[in-house]
Amino acid sequence: MTHKESETIEFKKSTAELKEAVISIVAMLNKHGRGEVYFGIDDRSGKVLGMTIGRTTIKEVTQAIVDNTEPKIYPKVETRIIKGKDCIVVEAHGINSPYFAYGRAYIRVGESDKALSVHEIESRILSKKKLLWENEISERRLKDIDVKTLKDYMKRASEEGRINFKYSNLKTTLKRLHLLSGEKLLKAAEVLFCNDNSMEVQAAVFAGTDKITFLDIKKFKGNIFSLRRQAEAYVKEHIKWRAEITSGPRKEIPEIPVDAIREAIGNSLCHRDYANPKGNEVAIFKDRVDVYNPGTFPDELAPEDFIRGDGYSILRNPLIAETMYLSADIEKWASGLKRIYDECTAVGVKVEFKRIKTGFVVSLHRPKWEEGEGLGKVGQRGREKSREKILELVAGNPSITTHEFAEGVGLSIKGIEKAVRLLKKEGRLRRIGPDKGGHWEVAG
């Protein structure tokens, strides 16, 4: 890490500067929709000082941010070793600007936090309410909400640690998710949790490389989460799979990474233009899978900006995006195209991002397995070796830390976190006890 402050990074010597840190978080969210604060680094020199972290320090930092911001900000707060010293890192995301800290709104200007004027605050509120389809009042009523979908959503959001309240009752829960205006549903709530809504996804399989002859066609209806599952299942059913048999269990390998398919469909639903009556489409051709989103790409940006990690998020539906982020149904804003690209590139699958007049298309090319295309196993084997190394390290040291994993395996912190999640999901690794004071155990 380069120890330098920016418009999205702030340093504090210790949690004695917690109030100032909360203000910085609000300022960064109001400017960029994201921000990070590092406790234990000198803000003038960038020198890593480290700090003493007590049993309740993480909880106190989290609570201070939640209690003193409006709308509420629910950050990710963790201990991280930087240059051998203990530091606390706070990561926050939010799209419900303007945010307030201790009753005032701030904006990030360079490395400083400037108070927003009343006029600036009013302009932000008015422009947000005036322009967004999702903030309009829905014709649906509370009785139209699919309660099971909402409860399942709340469970996922709670498990991800991105929300600090549980389902209580329909009205209270929707209100806390900012999906009600008084007693009425917003249109965002309609597409998120009502099965009877204006959304649909058309899916089809075509005989060739154009839309002249189709072999199968379906039309899916439902809430946004249901549509994603149905469309993803349809693609998985109609693409090719192969078996890879090694010393372990038999593995089924898809011609296109499932995570890339899921990400493409999820992004197309989240970021579509809901004012456009045309629905989303999934088209399976002989040579590719196209995921069409009836929402044009921002004029001032190119898909390549996001692949390089230089793009910044311009959200058409910030409330829908925020809701899906809390349950990890989408990840960090502006990262979707890069995630799709990285997943495909890792296994040699070509992917294209196409701007068209009526929207945006993600084309996932189907490799010609019969010609040996896309059958390289280096990426798959590398990931499996990394997971096996993690299990070996746990066997030798059940109290091993994430940073020790990273050093032992040779992956980044994010790479380790992803590998550990997969091992836990596969039932091969489990965590016993809390993050502080607990230990790992190899399962099976």
PyMOL commands that set and color helices and strands:
alter all, ss='L'
color gray80, all
select helices_A, chain A and resi 15-32+57-67+118-131+133-135+142-144+147-160+170-176+187-193+224-238+258-270+303-307+318-326+336-346+369-371+378-396+402-409+413-425
alter helices_A, ss='H'
color red, helices_A
select strands_A, chain A and resi 9-12+34-39+69-70+76-82+85-93+100-101+104-109+112-115+180-181+184-185+201-206+214-220+241-244+251-254+280-284+288-293+351-356+359-365+429-432+439-442
alter strands_A, ss='S'
color yellow, strands_A
deselect
rebuild
show_as cartoon
